């Protein structure tokens, strides 16, 4: 099941990245060859990039690929390193759950008001739902992941 979820997240990230590349290419070619840029390209790029960040968050957490500064870790005993890794997972999960909580509030507001993007009219609550799910999944991963 975890392998399927990882595959689905990787596939979603790849589709979003391909969409970003496609939108950029169509916009640039349209702008410079036909003097007609893609309408809403900037907005679509923003939404796709936001979704990509949220989709990649659980994958980054699972890989332990967040930015870390470990100046003192080489000097500490291995048992202390494990404890610090465990505490780091707890703090990371707490922060991600706080983000999810704040995103729930923001998403409810967007849904209630019917907020849409300016040019294309895309509903903003969808991105909020993706963000909430992503933060919750990444928080669980942060708690159960064994630091290396």
N, CA, C and O of each residue as an XYZ file, in Angstrom:
592
protein
N       0.816     -1.192      0.000
C       0.000      0.000      0.000
C       0.864      1.263      0.000
O       0.565      2.224     -0.708
N       1.931      1.257      0.792
C       2.825      2.409      0.835
C       3.510      2.596     -0.514
O       3.691      3.724     -0.973
N       3.887      1.495     -1.145
C       4.524      1.597     -2.458
C       3.560      2.195     -3.481
O       3.974      2.979     -4.335
N       2.283      1.833     -3.402
C       1.286      2.399     -4.321
C       1.082      3.889     -4.074
O       0.968      4.673     -5.015
N       1.038      4.272     -2.796
C       0.876      5.689     -2.460
C       2.078      6.486     -2.942
O       1.926      7.576     -3.494
N       3.268      5.944     -2.735
C       4.483      6.620     -3.210
C       4.470      6.735     -4.729
O       4.823      7.778     -5.280
N       4.062      5.659     -5.406
C       3.977      5.697     -6.866
C       2.966      6.748     -7.330
O       3.222      7.491     -8.278
N       1.817      6.803     -6.652
C       0.786      7.784     -7.023
C       1.280      9.211     -6.815
O       1.037     10.076     -7.657
N       1.963      9.466     -5.715
C       2.503     10.806     -5.469
C       3.591     11.162     -6.477
O       3.644     12.290     -6.966
N       4.461     10.195     -6.789
C       5.491     10.438     -7.807
C       4.865     10.708     -9.168
O       5.314     11.586     -9.904
N       3.828      9.949     -9.498
C       3.142     10.157    -10.784
C       2.466     11.524    -10.827
O       2.535     12.223    -11.838
N       1.809     11.905     -9.724
C       1.160     13.218     -9.670
C       2.191     14.331     -9.798
O       1.961     15.313    -10.504
N       3.325     14.185     -9.118
C       4.389     15.193     -9.215
C       4.922     15.279    -10.638
O       5.189     16.372    -11.138
N       5.076     14.132    -11.291
C       5.563     14.134    -12.673
C       4.565     14.806    -13.616
O       4.960     15.559    -14.506
N       3.284     14.538    -13.424
C       2.251     15.163    -14.265
C       2.229     16.674    -14.037
O       2.130     17.446    -14.991
N       2.321     17.090    -12.790
C       2.331     18.525    -12.489
C       3.566     19.193    -13.085
O       3.476     20.292    -13.633
N       4.713     18.539    -12.979
C       5.943     19.096    -13.557
C       5.838     19.171    -15.077
O       6.248     20.163    -15.680
N       5.296     18.134    -15.693
C       5.103     18.162    -17.146
C       4.136     19.277    -17.533
O       4.330     19.941    -18.551
N       3.105     19.485    -16.733
C       2.172     20.577    -16.988
C       2.846     21.928    -16.906
O       2.587     22.808    -17.727
N       3.715     22.100    -15.915
C       4.464     23.353    -15.792
C       5.342     23.599    -17.023
O       5.383     24.709    -17.553
N       6.033     22.564    -17.463
C       6.896     22.682    -18.636
C       6.060     22.997    -19.872
O       6.429     23.854    -20.674
N       4.944     22.307    -20.023
C       4.085     22.516    -21.189
C       3.513     23.930    -21.223
O       3.535     24.586    -22.265
N       3.006     24.396    -20.095
C       2.456     25.752    -20.031
C       3.531     26.782    -20.366
O       3.281     27.724    -21.118
N       4.729     26.600    -19.806
C       5.819     27.544    -20.066
C       6.223     27.528    -21.535
O       6.419     28.584    -22.138
N       6.347     26.341    -22.110
C       6.743     26.238    -23.522
C       5.701     26.869    -24.440
O       6.046     27.625    -25.348
N       4.438     26.562    -24.206
C       3.374     27.121    -25.046
C       3.345     28.642    -24.904
O       3.167     29.358    -25.890
N       3.519     29.130    -23.680
C       3.509     30.572    -23.451
C       4.677     31.249    -24.154
O       4.496     32.278    -24.806
N       5.868     30.686    -24.028
C       7.054     31.297    -24.634
C       6.969     31.240    -26.162
O       7.229     32.242    -26.827
N       6.615     30.104    -26.716
C       6.501     29.981    -28.171
C       5.406     30.908    -28.691
O       5.597     31.594    -29.696
N       4.281     30.931    -28.024
C       3.197     31.819    -28.449
C       3.579     33.275    -28.371
O       3.220     34.063    -29.246
N       4.301     33.638    -27.336
C       4.695     35.042    -27.142
C       5.714     35.491    -28.194
O       5.561     36.563    -28.780
N       6.752     34.683    -28.440
C       7.842     35.144    -29.290
C       7.670     34.798    -30.769
O       8.204     35.499    -31.628
N       6.948     33.749    -31.072
C       6.765     33.405    -32.488
C       5.471     33.955    -33.065
O       5.431     34.335    -34.235
N       4.413     34.005    -32.265
C       3.108     34.407    -32.778
C       2.579     35.691    -32.137
O       1.462     36.120    -32.427
N       3.381     36.295    -31.272
C       2.978     37.509    -30.557
C       1.626     37.328    -29.862
O       0.809     38.247    -29.799
N       1.417     36.117    -29.346
C       0.162     35.803    -28.668
C       0.436     34.843    -27.504
O       0.380     33.626    -27.679
N       0.735     35.392    -26.311
C       1.032     34.512    -25.179
C      -0.197     33.730    -24.733
O      -1.333     34.082    -25.050
N       0.060     32.675    -23.999
C      -1.016     31.842    -23.464
C      -1.748     32.607    -22.372
O      -1.141     33.022    -21.385
N      -3.032     32.791    -22.543
C      -3.825     33.509    -21.550
C      -3.880     32.756    -20.235
O      -4.172     31.560    -20.214
N      -3.603     33.442    -19.139
C      -3.655     32.823    -17.814
C      -2.456     31.964    -17.492
O      -2.492     31.206    -16.523
N      -1.386     32.058    -18.279
C      -0.211     31.205    -18.061
C       0.433     31.469    -16.705
O       0.824     30.534    -16.007
N       0.541     32.735    -16.335
C       1.157     33.069    -15.052
C       0.355     32.472    -13.900
O       0.916     31.888    -12.973
N      -0.945     32.626    -13.974
C      -1.832     32.101    -12.928
C      -1.797     30.578    -12.882
O      -1.736     29.985    -11.805
N      -1.837     29.954    -14.038
C      -1.787     28.497    -14.107
C      -0.461     27.976    -13.564
O      -0.423     26.948    -12.889
N       0.626     28.687    -13.860
C       1.936     28.308    -13.334
C       1.943     28.389    -11.810
O       2.490     27.506    -11.148
N       1.348     29.429    -11.252
C       1.281     29.560     -9.798
C       0.521     28.403     -9.163
O       0.976     27.830     -8.173
N      -0.623     28.059     -9.723
C      -1.450     26.983     -9.166
C      -0.740     25.637     -9.302
O      -0.720     24.848     -8.357
N      -0.161     25.371    -10.469
C       0.550     24.104    -10.675
C       1.755     23.991     -9.749
O       2.028     22.916     -9.214
N       2.471     25.081     -9.560
C       3.634     25.051     -8.679
C       3.220     24.824     -7.229
O       3.871     24.067     -6.510
N       2.143     25.473     -6.797
C       1.637     25.243     -5.447
C       1.240     23.794     -5.240
O       1.574     23.191     -4.220
N       0.530     23.236     -6.203
C       0.129     21.829     -6.107
C       1.352     20.917     -6.100
O       1.380     19.926     -5.369
N       2.353     21.240     -6.899
C       3.572     20.431     -6.950
C       4.296     20.428     -5.605
O       4.769     19.384     -5.155
N       4.382     21.582     -4.969
C       5.026     21.667     -3.657
C       4.279     20.791     -2.658
O       4.898     20.054     -1.891
N       2.956     20.870     -2.665
C       2.180     20.068     -1.720
C       2.300     18.579     -2.013
O       2.405     17.782     -1.081
N       2.289     18.185     -3.277
C       2.398     16.765     -3.626
C       3.785     16.227     -3.266
O       3.922     15.070     -2.869
N       4.811     17.070     -3.406
C       6.173     16.617     -3.130
C       6.491     16.581     -1.635
O       7.454     15.928     -1.233
N       5.708     17.265     -0.809
C       6.002     17.337      0.628
C       6.077     15.959      1.301
O       7.052     15.700      2.007
N       5.104     15.070      1.119
C       5.233     13.740      1.746
C       6.413     12.942      1.193
O       7.053     12.190      1.927
N       6.701     13.105     -0.094
C       7.833     12.385     -0.691
C       9.152     12.880     -0.109
O      10.050     12.087      0.175
N       9.263     14.187      0.066
C      10.468     14.771      0.646
C      10.634     14.328      2.094
O      11.743     14.014      2.527
N       9.542     14.304      2.837
C       9.588     13.874      4.230
C       9.982     12.402      4.321
O      10.801     12.033      5.163
N       9.414     11.569      3.471
C       9.734     10.141      3.496
C      11.197      9.873      3.152
O      11.811      8.949      3.686
N      11.743     10.684      2.264
C      13.140     10.504      1.864
C      14.109     11.136      2.864
O      15.321     10.951      2.756
N      13.582     11.876      3.830
C      14.452     12.581      4.776
C      15.264     13.652      4.074
O      16.414     13.904      4.434
N      14.668     14.283      3.071
C      15.397     15.219      2.215
C      15.153     16.686      2.551
O      15.513     17.565      1.768
N      14.549     16.959      3.698
C      14.407     18.352      4.109
C      15.790     18.907      4.464
O      16.698     18.151      4.809
N      15.937     20.196      4.378
C      17.209     20.832      4.708
C      17.477     20.654      6.206
O      16.625     20.942      7.047
N      18.662     20.180      6.509
C      19.054     19.973      7.900
C      20.455     20.544      8.108
O      21.301     20.486      7.215
N      20.682     21.087      9.283
C      22.008     21.546      9.663
C      22.470     20.658     10.808
O      21.854     20.637     11.874
N      23.526     19.945     10.593
C      23.986     18.993     11.604
C      25.437     19.262     11.999
O      26.318     18.424     11.810
N      25.655     20.429     12.542
C      27.007     20.808     12.931
C      27.538     19.975     14.094
O      28.722     19.639     14.133
N      26.668     19.645     15.035
C      27.102     18.930     16.224
C      26.895     17.418     16.143
O      27.453     16.674     16.949
N      26.110     16.967     15.193
C      25.762     15.544     15.121
C      26.991     14.634     15.055
O      26.992     13.597     15.719
N      28.028     14.963     14.296
C      29.195     14.059     14.267
C      29.905     13.930     15.616
O      30.641     12.971     15.847
N      29.680     14.894     16.494
C      30.353     14.872     17.794
C      29.557     14.136     18.874
O      30.084     13.853     19.950
N      28.304     13.831     18.591
C      27.424     13.225     19.596
C      27.442     11.705     19.500
O      27.718     11.145     18.439
N      27.143     11.035     20.629
C      27.012      9.572     20.572
C      25.786      9.165     19.744
O      24.821      9.919     19.620
N      25.853      7.971     19.190
C      24.791      7.499     18.288
C      23.426      7.473     18.975
O      22.415      7.760     18.335
N      23.379      7.139     20.248
C      22.103      7.109     20.971
C      21.485      8.502     21.022
O      20.273      8.650     20.862
N      22.302      9.514     21.242
C      21.812     10.890     21.277
C      21.331     11.322     19.893
O      20.341     12.045     19.777
N      22.017     10.889     18.862
C      21.606     11.209     17.488
C      20.225     10.625     17.205
O      19.387     11.276     16.581
N      19.989      9.389     17.668
C      18.675      8.765     17.475
C      17.589      9.529     18.223
O      16.501      9.746     17.689
N      17.878      9.936     19.454
C      16.900     10.705     20.239
C      16.595     12.033     19.556
O      15.436     12.435     19.459
N      17.626     12.704     19.087
C      17.421     13.971     18.391
C      16.623     13.774     17.100
O      15.790     14.608     16.747
N      16.881     12.678     16.406
C      16.111     12.374     15.198
C      14.646     12.139     15.514
O      13.762     12.587     14.783
N      14.395     11.431     16.613
C      13.021     11.180     17.056
C      12.342     12.488     17.442
O      11.199     12.731     17.055
N      13.040     13.335     18.206
C      12.484     14.640     18.594
C      12.254     15.520     17.369
O      11.260     16.241     17.293
N      13.169     15.458     16.425
C      12.988     16.215     15.184
C      11.746     15.773     14.433
O      11.043     16.602     13.855
N      11.467     14.477     14.435
C      10.253     13.962     13.799
C       8.996     14.470     14.488
O       8.009     14.798     13.830
N       9.036     14.534     15.822
C       7.882     15.042     16.572
C       7.645     16.520     16.263
O       6.513     16.937     16.018
N       8.718     17.303     16.277
C       8.585     18.734     15.987
C       8.099     18.947     14.553
O       7.228     19.782     14.308
N       8.657     18.199     13.618
C       8.236     18.310     12.215
C       6.757     17.966     12.079
O       6.016     18.680     11.403
N       6.325     16.892     12.708
C       4.916     16.496     12.640
C       4.020     17.559     13.255
O       2.955     17.860     12.715
N       4.440     18.132     14.381
C       3.637     19.172     15.037
C       3.490     20.393     14.128
O       2.400     20.952     14.005
N       4.569     20.798     13.504
C       4.512     21.955     12.603
C       3.622     21.653     11.392
O       2.820     22.493     10.983
N       3.762     20.470     10.831
C       2.940     20.098      9.677
C       1.460     20.022     10.047
O       0.602     20.411      9.255
N       1.159     19.526     11.239
C      -0.239     19.475     11.670
C      -0.791     20.873     11.923
O      -1.970     21.129     11.675
N       0.046     21.773     12.411
C      -0.388     23.169     12.565
C      -0.674     23.782     11.195
O      -1.672     24.482     11.025
N       0.201     23.523     10.215
C      -0.045     24.003      8.848
C      -1.367     23.450      8.320
O      -2.149     24.174      7.705
N      -1.611     22.162      8.566
C      -2.853     21.548      8.100
C      -4.060     22.216      8.752
O      -5.061     22.485      8.087
N      -3.965     22.482     10.050
C      -5.049     23.148     10.768
C      -5.334     24.527     10.170
O      -6.490     24.876      9.933
N      -4.289     25.301      9.930
C      -4.469     26.637      9.349
C      -5.003     26.540      7.912
O      -5.809     27.370      7.492
N      -4.558     25.542      7.173
C      -5.060     25.350      5.804
C      -6.523     24.936      5.794
O      -7.261     25.294      4.877
N      -6.950     24.186      6.807
C      -8.366     23.824      6.901
C      -9.209     25.079      7.054
O     -10.231     25.231      6.386
N      -8.785     25.969      7.925
C      -9.518     27.222      8.124
C      -9.548     28.040      6.835
O     -10.598     28.543      6.436
N      -8.397     28.167      6.192
C      -8.317     28.926      4.945
C      -9.161     28.290      3.845
O      -9.834     28.992      3.090
N      -9.126     26.975      3.755
C      -9.901     26.261      2.735
C     -11.398     26.429      2.970
O     -12.156     26.620      2.018
N     -11.831     26.362      4.225
C     -13.246     26.590      4.534
C     -13.663     27.996      4.126
O     -14.752     28.185      3.583
N     -12.812     28.978      4.379
C     -13.110     30.354      3.969
C     -13.234     30.460      2.452
O     -14.169     31.075      1.938
N     -12.288     29.859      1.743
C     -12.332     29.905      0.273
C     -13.581     29.212     -0.262
O     -14.188     29.674     -1.229
N     -13.959     28.117      0.362
C     -15.150     27.390     -0.076
C     -16.414     28.185      0.206
O     -17.309     28.251     -0.636
N     -16.493     28.791      1.387
C     -17.680     29.558      1.766
C     -17.859     30.797      0.889
O     -18.974     31.122      0.480
N     -16.762     31.475      0.606
C     -16.830     32.710     -0.179
C     -16.854     32.411     -1.682
O     -17.325     33.222     -2.480
N     -16.345     31.247     -2.050
C     -16.277     30.903     -3.469
C     -15.105     31.557     -4.177
O     -15.208     31.933     -5.345
N     -13.988     31.693     -3.467
C     -12.807     32.344     -4.030
C     -12.299     31.582     -5.242
O     -12.158     30.360     -5.226
N     -12.027     32.347     -6.295
C     -11.483     31.783     -7.534
C     -10.301     32.620     -7.988
O     -10.162     33.778     -7.594
N      -9.452     32.033     -8.814
C      -8.333     32.794     -9.350
C      -8.871     33.872    -10.288
O      -9.964     33.741    -10.838
N      -8.093     34.935    -10.463
C      -8.574     36.116    -11.184
C      -8.792     35.875    -12.675
O      -9.841     36.243    -13.205
N      -7.845     35.277    -13.349
C      -7.925     35.162    -14.806
C      -8.700     33.933    -15.272
O      -9.530     34.027    -16.176
N      -8.436     32.802    -14.670
C      -9.022     31.547    -15.146
C     -10.235     31.093    -14.343
O     -10.980     30.222    -14.791
N     -10.439     31.667    -13.172
C     -11.593     31.298    -12.356
C     -11.493     29.918    -11.733
O     -12.510     29.262    -11.512
N     -10.269     29.469    -11.445
C     -10.087     28.164    -10.810
C     -10.433     28.272     -9.327
O     -10.034     29.237     -8.675
N     -11.166     27.302     -8.783
C     -11.525     27.376     -7.356
C     -10.291     27.166     -6.475
O      -9.532     26.217     -6.671
N     -10.104     28.048     -5.520
C      -8.918     27.995     -4.657
C      -9.013     26.917     -3.580
O      -7.986     26.461     -3.076
N     -10.231     26.502     -3.219
C     -10.370     25.514     -2.159
C      -9.730     24.180     -2.529
O      -9.311     23.427     -1.650
N      -9.652     23.884     -3.827
C      -9.068     22.609     -4.263
C      -7.601     22.529     -3.846
O      -7.141     21.497     -3.358
N      -6.878     23.621     -4.041
C      -5.476     23.651     -3.642
C      -5.345     23.506     -2.122
O      -4.401     22.887     -1.630
N      -6.293     24.076     -1.392
C      -6.290     23.933      0.065
C      -6.484     22.490      0.499
O      -5.825     22.029      1.431
N      -7.377     21.777     -0.163
C      -7.609     20.360      0.170
C      -6.348     19.541     -0.095
O      -5.976     18.677      0.700
N      -5.698     19.825     -1.223
C      -4.439     19.133     -1.532
C      -3.404     19.423     -0.448
O      -2.682     18.526     -0.012
N      -3.338     20.676     -0.021
C      -2.385     21.059      1.020
C      -2.659     20.393      2.357
O      -1.733     19.936      3.027
N      -3.922     20.335      2.750
C      -4.289     19.693      4.023
C      -3.916     18.210      3.988
O      -3.298     17.698      4.922
N      -4.288     17.536      2.926
C      -3.973     16.103      2.803
C      -2.460     15.890      2.824
O      -1.962     14.986      3.495
N      -1.746     16.720      2.094
C      -0.297     16.597      2.019
C       0.360     16.796      3.378
O       1.228     16.015      3.768
N      -0.047     17.832      4.096
C       0.541     18.104      5.415
C       0.241     16.967      6.399
O       1.104     16.583      7.188
N      -0.970     16.438      6.351
C      -1.330     15.337      7.263
C      -0.539     14.074      6.945
O      -0.046     13.402      7.851
N      -0.419     13.752      5.670
C       0.357     12.570      5.272
C       1.819     12.741      5.670
O       2.433     11.821      6.212
N       2.374     13.922      5.399
C       3.772     14.176      5.737
C       3.990     14.140      7.247
O       5.047     13.701      7.701
N       3.012     14.591      8.036
C       3.131     14.542      9.502
C       3.195     13.099      9.988
O       4.003     12.770     10.857
N       2.352     12.245      9.435
C       2.384     10.828      9.817
C       3.732     10.216      9.438
O       4.321      9.461     10.212
N       4.207     10.545      8.255
C       5.505     10.021      7.807
C       6.615     10.494      8.739
O       7.498      9.719      9.104
N       6.568     11.770      9.122
C       7.593     12.309     10.024
C       7.613     11.581     11.360
O       8.675     11.420     11.962
N       6.455     11.141     11.825
C       6.387     10.438     13.106
C       6.896      8.998     13.027
O       7.521      8.508     13.968
N       6.633      8.331     11.926
C       6.984      6.917     11.836
C       8.332      6.665     11.154
O       8.884      5.569     11.251
N       8.850      7.665     10.477
C      10.122      7.501      9.766
C      11.255      7.351     10.756
O      11.340      8.080     11.745
N      12.124      6.398     10.478
C      13.313      6.194     11.317
C      14.455      7.008     10.717
O      14.845      6.766      9.575
N      14.990      7.957     11.458
C      16.091      8.755     10.915
C      17.317      7.908     10.674
O      17.563      6.926     11.373
N      18.081      8.301      9.677
C      19.303      7.535      9.350
C      20.525      8.220      9.876
O      21.637      7.724      9.697
